[in-house]
Amino acid sequence: MWRSHDNILADVRTELKSIITEAVNTAREKGLLNLSAVPEFQIQKSDQQEYGDLATSLALMLAKEAKMAPRKIAENIVDCVKQSDLIEKIEIAGPGFINFFLTNGWLYDLLHSIHDKQERFGKTCAGKGQKVQVEFVSANPVGPLNVVSARAAAVGDSIASLLEAIGCQVERESYINDAGRQVDTFAESVSARYRQLQGEDVEFPEDGYRGDYIEALAREMMEDYGEEFEKKDEAERLKVFREDGLKRMINGQKADLREFGVEFDVWTSEKSVRQSGKMDAVLNHIQEKNYAYKREGAVWFKSTFFGDDRDRVAIKSNGDVTYIVPDWAYHLGKSQRGFTKVIDLWGPDHHGYISRMKSGMQALGLPHDWLEIMLVQQVNLISAGQAVRMSKRAGHFVTLRQLISELAEKIGKEFAVDVARFFFQMRSTTAQLDFDMDLAIQQAEANPVFYIQYAHARICSIFQQAKTRGLELADLNDANASLLGELEERELIKKLAEFPDTIHESAMSREPHRLARYLQDLAAAFHSFYNKHKVLDDENMEITRARALLVNCVRRTLANGLGLLGISAPASM
């Protein structure tokens, strides 16, 4: 009945909503309920099995207008519900919750739908027509990517994939902060190390970058340029350190991200934005619109007009623009490229920057919700129960490359990226993340990504066993799914039914951890089923084929979900 739809559970809720709406209207016509109209209401998943499959609190919503106890309202509604092959029974619980116990037909249709859709299962067209840009990582190119940037890379990439799964046209972009004082400091740091390698007694800049990578870069460039480089004066060398040094660092970041499974569609340079003329366009616009004023020789932006807590300097008294101006110009370019929504992932230290950025977008004529800014909170790397202290300037930090290398040494290169990406997405980005290295290298049930991947591999093994034993499963779409009446079988199918909703909710809330948690729950439901029921039964091929259909749908769903998180679904482990 629902086999051809994108989201059978959503269709079931829609059908129930229609049934209840009709019942309320019938109750109104009979004089059982005194209401002007039926308000908008929800059909939700029941919290506990004994309360059925779905439920609604509509009766509680109607109590005030109907001037009647919610439970009596619920009774009147239920009395007017027409018989449906979708509903097995209806119960009223507590003060007036209406709980629905559904027949199994929709569950069986779901399995055939998953079998038909395969890699398309879970995808919808909800975001069709939306052109969305997701900007993430955007780290300063003055050092290797650290684990905080790695978390942003994993989360941002998955948000983009989730939005694509609901039908959005998505572009991934990273912004290279290759202008400003930090770039000069980087060049001065490399220069100091270069001169020290040359045997000169020079003092290292007090605010310089002290990581080992600075010395490695100075040595590399000294070897590449040779005598030609030694002939250059300090100003010339600084220029090379600034330009070629940054290029090498950026290429290194790109290589690390590529190994991490992250590819950007667009890389934009801050330097190119500053040279584009867009900053002048932005400044002219805010002044023409009277969103700026002069005070003490500086030009101030009226950001309080758009809800900021205070006005912000746009042009300093010495004529230099503040860093907000190139960021406005950069985002103006995004709007000109036709994006209907722009999502930026920033580090936790940028919280105070959000309001002035969004104010600037509104001043440029963009809707207040056109730009959405997410803060990706700190990562605490835990090893042997102790937090690893990290500071880029002091040189004490763990790079993405080091993390992957260490994981690969313990669990193999093929699983290192998978584990890292999953752990970075296990928790909401609004909370700090403790990345437990000891747990990450465990190939046991306690490791959540291993637990999920093992469920997928175990199902693949079942089909390999069937082939070895000569069991002919043929086209599973012809399997009799109605034979799946055990409690664990029904609960497993119900969990599969939640997958499209989980993708949609994860995409709309920009929370990949919801999908990660769902996959853990699905794997748990599968393992629970598998531990109690034999899939391959040589003496009962009908139940074997039905269960093979079920577990293959689980395998497909696990693979689809892991793929959206940028994680592999191995056939063996």
Secondary structure, 3 states (H helix, E strand, C coil): CCCCCCCHHHHHHHHHHHHHHHHHHHHHHCCCCCCCCCCCCCCEECCCHHHCCEEECHHHHHHHHHCCCHHHHHHHHHHCCCCCCCEEEEEEECCCEEEEEECCHHHHHHHHHHHHHHHHCCCCCCCCCCEEEEECCCCCCCCCCEHHHHHHHHHHHHHHHHHHHCCCEEEEEEEECCCCHHHHHHHHHHHHHHHHHCCCCCCCCCCCCCCHHHHHHHHHHHHHHHHHHHCCCHHHHHHHHHHHHHHHHHHHHHHHHHHCCCCCCEEEEHHHHHHCCHHHHHHHHHHHCCCEEEECCEEEECHHHHCCCCCEEEECCCCCECCHHHHHHHHHHHHHCCCCEEEEEECHHHHHHHHHHHHHHHHCCCCCCCEEEEECCCEEEEECCEECCCECCCCECCEHHHHHHHHHHHHCHHHHHHHHHHHHCCCCCCCCEEEEHHHHCCCCCCCHHHHHHHHHHHHHHHHHHHHHCCCCCCCHHHCCHHHCCCHHHHHHHHHHHCHHHHHHHHHHHCCHHHHHHHHHHHHHHHHHHHHHCCCCCCCCHHHHHHHHHHHHHHHHHHHHHHHHCCCCCCCCC
